[in-house]
Amino acid sequence: MSLVSPSFNAPAMGDYAYDWALVDVETSGLMARRDRVLSVAVITIGPDGEQTGEFSTLLNPGCDPGPVEVHGLTVERLQGAPTFDQVAGRIGAMLQGRVLVAHNAQFDYDFLAHEFARARMWLPVSQRLCTLALNRQVDPPTDDMKLGTLAAHYGVSRQRAHDALDDTRVLAGILRASLREAARLDLPLPLVTCPPRAESQFTPKPAKTPCAYRNPGRLTPGGPLQQGMKVAITGETAHARAELVGRAVAAGLNMMTSVSRHTSVLVTNEPAADSAKARRALAEGVPVVDERTFLRLLADVRPGTAHETTAARVAPVTEPGAEQVGPVGPVSTTTSAVPTPEAAASPCVPVPAPRPSEPSAGTSGKPLAGRRVLVLGGVHADAAAARTRVVELGGSAAINLSASVTDVVLLPGGEGDRRMRRITALELPVHDLHWLASPTATDQRAVALRPQEPHVMPRGGVIDLPMPHGGPAPQWYVTAGWTPQSDCEIDVIAFLLDEDEQVTSDEDFIFYGAPESPAGTARLLTGGPAEQTIALDLASLPPATRKIVIAAAIDGAATFGTVGAIQIGTAPGSSGAPLARATLDAATTERTMLLAEIYRRGPLWRLRAVGQGYDYGLDTLARGYGVDIAD
């Protein structure tokens, strides 16, 4: 098979022509640092689209094969198969000098990286391409982005699901079709740079045992310690630090690695020391005791109040037309304070998930229901206002050209946008700003709605995340995307917060340097230079975690005013159909931006689209949540 089609020849593929290594792995579980690869398949394809090699094998992992009902690989089938280190050299030779391609590529890449590390070898991959991320850019009219769904959409035959070799052959057909669509739309490929990795560099530390008690506040002079108090230690101690921490944790205290305004007490034998913790404790008025006093207080720690434990249930469905409440006005800017929990705690009306075969709740009957509108040109404030108007009219505001864009609104200067050449070739309707004043049915071409259109959320909008009546709860994926940037990098981050809006440990800060929590309940996934995802296993979070704040930060002096809008989409599972989508516009000078909050409301989890920007950098934002970032 070839990339060549009646409308393309090989030279025309240009930026889409690479040496590819398509990979699929079947695994004993979902955590690369813990679980093992049971089978692997690799197909190599040249820049002309022709297959140049193929290899597949079962592997003996030396452990329980895990969910046999999914992959069908029993212990008996795997007996006699080679171990990974016996085939690592051959796999490495096929990957060398090629772009690794997989569906949900970070999953396959991480598993291969760990297997190569166990074999004391480097994974020879410098770039990867995720066909899931590529198709999120293309945005075909499919129910979801699963491999089988995309195969059916692109006309690729599939014989045996969860068979590594067959899945890789299917992936080859999907890659060819997706590249043709990317070329048709003139989309940049979401290639991800993969620096060399050693296991010691990317294996998270063992998970800290979550404290079972709420923070009762600060230690009072002459008063006792109470379970749940947040305690930090700094400086030299007579007893080993590990011993002090172990005894405190056993007594029910919450041992912290940094100091914040919610710290109950700082333990130090040198209160005048010039450590960061001591300076912060002085600034915040945190009580300070020496080691001897702390040990005496440990002998009589008073009982605390346990965190509330709630069971997840299915989100209630409100009547159609129920609207979100919350701030929907222009983004405000501040440089003196971080966000407070009051906004998330305010009462709101849950919005139902979209019903099959109809537009999002609250948009039915609106003139732009089911339409996806791309705004080009204009100063930032005018473009943001136009996108807000699109949402008010029931449409979805696009930030990039894709197969789902139905209309283009051209503001002054938009005619010079590089995408206009492609928009003209695709014969998309182009309107001026006056069209948004009163779009009519005569302005619109027929729109083929997906069986379930994502709910369009305005800034401040809130929805309940539905949970199944039976079976495992899904992982939720919050994906942020933006227009590709050439002069700055954007990092998506997450904070797992307690009832005080603070992290309970450094491991509750998820960022590029620590992309996975030790327990695997929160992960940062990179789909390309203009897309990053926070994956959350909400059902496995400890009761102490009351809210997850998802934010973005710009590395360098650039601001979100030059970046423009950021789109967030929320879906159950890595390739599930998006439940909701929001397009968020910052103002002109912000360097950090809160994108979304997922927070507990009784037995439910709720999602709020935030879109709040701040002029300060990531270090100041993180400090407000109890994290000190070292330079």
Summary of the structure (lengths in Angstrom):
residues: 631
radius of gyration: 26.0
end to end distance: 50.7
largest distance: 83.4
contacts: 2081
relative contact order: 0.11
helix: 26%
strand: 24%
